[in-house]
Amino acid sequence: MTAAKQPEREQGANAVDKLLRIDLESLSPEELRRLLRHVQAALRSKQRKLPSTVPVEVFATDLSPAESVVKYLKEEHGLQLSEIAQMINRDQRGIWGSYSRAQKKLPEPFVIKQTVCQIPIAAFRDRSRSILEHVVTYLKDTKQFTPAQICALLKKQPSTIWTAYQRGKAKVAEK
């Protein structure tokens, strides 16, 4: 721990000790509400915001779609592999494997200057379709991109996009 962090932590511990010594029974209801609001605001500011989308540009690499999502969430948002597994409804061991392969294939971080579109992470929770099928059907059906635009955006072959879209649509029709 750095020397600067130690006094800061001690100060925080002292402040908590002071709060714990306050006789809460002696405070008025309004004072208790003010104290509660203050603590809740401090807690909200300390909590990390979880991302809800992934930029479509992360899929335009040599990584698999799963590797792309995991690498993006781990490196750009600092999420734990267990958190990522929970977010996209996948097994933590598979997430670990995806991240390990992604690091080997693409050791440098993603460079995203400006995003064209964001893909909702919640879409990946549905295990009935692959991640690529989710991405392609979202771009085609929700965002109204043409197949040619999707090919250019994802840097994939037209046959790959067509297959992913057809499989994704067939799986939705089965439900």
N, C-alpha and C positions, 0 to 999 in steps of 0.2 A: 504494500500500500504506500502511496506517495506521502511525503511529509505534509503536503497541502490538504490531502483528504482526511488525515487523522484528526486535526483540530476541528474540521467541519463535522465529522462524525461525532466527536465528543460534544460539540455544541448541540447537535441534534438530540443526542442522548440526554443531555442536561435539560433541554427544553421539554422533552417527553416526561422526564422525572418531575419537572415543575407542574406540568399539566396533571399528572397522576396524583399529585398532592392536593390539588384543588378539591375542596369539598363541594361536590356537585349539588348536594342538597341545599347549599346556601345560595346557589345561583337562581335567578328568576327564570321563568319559562322563556322570556325573550332572550336573555343572556345565553341560555342553553341552545336555543335555536340559532343564534349568531355563531356560537362555537361550533355547532354541528355543520352549518353552512360553510364555515371556514375550513373545517377538516375535510368535508366532501369536495370542496374546490381544490384543495391541495392534493387530494387523492386522484381526482380526475386529471390534474396536470401531470401527475407522475405516471399514470397508466399509459401504456403504449397503444397506439391506434393500429389495429390490424387492417391490412389492405383488403379491399373488396374487389379489386380488378387487377388484371395483368395486361400490360401493353402488348398489342398484337405483334410488335416488332421482335419480341423475344423468341417467337416461333420461326423467324426467318434466319435460322442458323443451321449448322450441321447437327445440332442436338436433336434428340427425339422430343416430342411435345412434353412428355412427362419430365424429362431432364431439364427442359427449358423452364417450366413452371417452378420446379424445385430449386434450381439454381437462382432464379430471379427472387423468389421469396426468401431464400436463405441469405443471399449476398446483398440484396438491395434493401431488405427490410429486417434483417437480422433475426429471423424467426428460427426457433429450434426445429429440428427434423420432426419431432413428435407433434409440434403445433401444425406444421405443414401437413402431416399425415391426417390429422384431425380435420383440418380445413378442407381438404380435397377428398376425404373419405377413402384413404388408401392405407395399406399396411405400412407401419413405420420401417420395417426392414426393406421394403421395396423403395421407399423414399430414400433411405440411406444408400441403396445401390444406385438409384438414379443420380443422386448428388455426386457420388464417387465417380461414376462414369462421366458426368458433366464436367467435373473438375479436370479430368484427364483430357477430354476432347477440347474444352474451351477454358483454359486456365485464367484468361483475362476476364474482367467484368464486362457486362453488357454495356454498350454505348447506345443510349436512347436519347437522341436530341429532341425530337418532337414526335409524339405518337399520333397516328392516324385514328386509332380506335382502341378502346379498352375492352377486354373480355372479362365478364364477371366470373370471379372465382367460384361462386356458388354453383355455376353450371357444371363444374368438374366433379361435384359431389355425386352426381348421378353415375353409377358404375355401369349402367346398361350400355353406354357408348364410350368410345375411346376419347382421349383428350383432343386428338386431331378432329374427330368427328364432331365434337362439341364446338370447336373453334370454327370449322368450315360451315356447319349449319347455322351457327350464330351470325357469321359474316354474311351468308347468303340470305337467310330468311329474315333476320332481325334488322340487319344494317343494309340490306338490299345491294350488296356488292355483286358484281358480275363474276362469273368463274375466272375470266381473264384477270380481273382486278385482284381476286383472291390469290391466284397463281403468282402474280407479281409481288403482292404484299408478303406472302409467306415464303417466296422463293422456292416453290415446289412445282413439280411437273403437273401439267393439266390432268394426266391420268390419275395421279395421286389425289388431287382435289376432287375429281369426279367420283372416284371410288369412295373416298371418305364421305362425301355428301350423300351418295346413293345408299351406303351402308347405314349412315346416321338416320336418314329418312325412313329406311326400312325398319330399323329398330324402334323408331317412334311410332310407326304404323302398327307394329306388333302389340304395343301396350294397350 
